[in-house]
Amino acid sequence: MQHDDVRLDREVNFMIHLKTHGSYKRTISFLDRLLEFFNKGGLNKYGERGIKALEEATPKDTGLTSKSWTYKVVHEHGKVSLVWSNTNVQNGVNIAIILQYGHATKRGTWIEGRDYINPAMRSVFDSISREAWEEMMRV
């Protein structure tokens, strides 16, 4: 299986309970400001935080893989996703993937992978959940 990049997807769901009497004007205003927050790049700071965590955690030989992490904020089908990728591909093989999961050498020896992505991103995902909720409450 060939991988062009590593995608780290994690869906963070927030349950918002709204109780209102009368007009929905304040509710609509809140949701409009929230949408504006996401549309103006409110997730970029979390993307950068993930890049830093991945760069620090990625095993280094030449340092190319650790410096090849990118992220993008994707808006589609009414959802916003934050996607991290690694662009270091050598001979059709994404190096971040083989560092994570392991690989065979030309001589048939198995090189064990090292789970460096999940521990690095755990604190980032936790902070996204916590801080994004706090941001929404300020909006």
URHU-V394506 format. One record per pair of residues at least 12 apart in sequence whose ideal C-beta (glycine too) atoms are under 10 Angstrom apart, sorted by the first residue. I is the first residue (numbers start at 1). J is the second residue. Records with the same first field share a line. If there is no record, write none. Layout:
BEGIN
I->J / J
END
This chain:
BEGIN
1->97
2->89 / 92 / 93 / 94 / 97
3->86 / 89 / 92 / 93 / 94 / 96 / 97 / 98 / 101
4->85 / 86 / 87 / 89 / 92 / 94 / 97
5->68 / 70 / 83 / 84 / 85 / 86 / 87 / 88 / 89 / 94 / 96 / 97
6->54 / 65 / 68 / 69 / 83 / 84 / 85 / 86 / 87 / 88 / 94 / 95 / 96 / 97 / 99 / 100 / 117
7->81 / 83 / 84 / 85 / 86
8->50 / 54 / 69 / 71 / 82 / 83 / 84 / 85 / 86 / 117 / 118 / 120 / 121 / 124 / 125
9->74 / 81 / 82 / 83 / 84
10->81 / 82 / 83 / 84 / 121 / 122 / 124 / 125 / 128 / 129
11->79 / 81
12->46 / 81 / 82 / 125 / 126 / 128 / 129 / 132 / 133
13->129
14->129 / 132 / 133 / 136
16->30 / 31 / 34 / 133 / 136 / 137
18->30 / 31
29->139
30->136 / 137 / 139
31->136 / 139
32->139
33->136 / 138 / 139
34->135 / 136 / 139
35->80 / 139
36->139
37->80 / 132 / 135 / 136 / 138 / 139
38->73 / 75 / 79 / 80 / 132 / 135 / 136 / 139
39->73 / 75 / 80
41->73
42->73 / 80 / 132 / 135 / 136 / 139
43->71 / 72 / 73 / 74 / 80 / 81 / 82 / 128 / 132 / 135
44->71 / 72 / 73 / 82
45->127 / 128 / 131 / 135
46->71 / 73 / 82 / 124 / 125 / 127 / 128 / 131 / 132
47->69 / 70 / 71 / 72 / 73 / 82 / 83 / 84 / 124 / 128
48->71
49->71 / 121 / 123 / 124 / 127 / 128 / 131
50->69 / 71 / 82 / 83 / 84 / 120 / 121 / 124 / 125 / 127 / 128
51->67 / 69 / 70 / 71 / 84 / 124
52->69 / 120 / 124
53->69 / 84 / 117 / 119 / 120 / 121 / 122 / 123 / 124 / 125 / 127
54->66 / 68 / 69 / 70 / 71 / 84 / 86 / 96 / 116 / 117 / 120 / 121 / 124
55->67 / 68 / 69 / 120
56->116 / 120
57->69 / 114 / 115 / 116 / 117 / 118 / 119 / 120 / 121
58->86 / 88 / 95 / 96 / 99 / 100 / 114 / 116 / 117 / 120
59->95 / 96 / 99 / 100 / 113 / 114 / 116
61->95 / 99
62->88 / 95
64->86 / 87 / 88 / 90 / 95
65->86 / 87 / 88 / 90 / 94 / 95 / 96 / 98 / 99
66->86 / 88 / 96 / 99 / 116
67->86 / 87 / 88
68->85 / 86 / 87 / 88 / 89 / 94 / 95 / 96
69->84 / 85 / 86 / 87 / 88 / 96 / 117
70->83 / 84 / 85 / 86 / 87
71->83 / 84 / 85
72->84 / 85
82->124 / 125 / 128 / 132
84->96 / 117 / 121 / 124
86->99 / 100 / 117
96->116 / 117
97->113 / 117
98->111 / 113
99->111 / 113 / 114 / 115 / 116 / 117
100->113 / 114 / 115 / 116 / 117 / 118
101->113 / 114 / 115 / 117
102->114
END
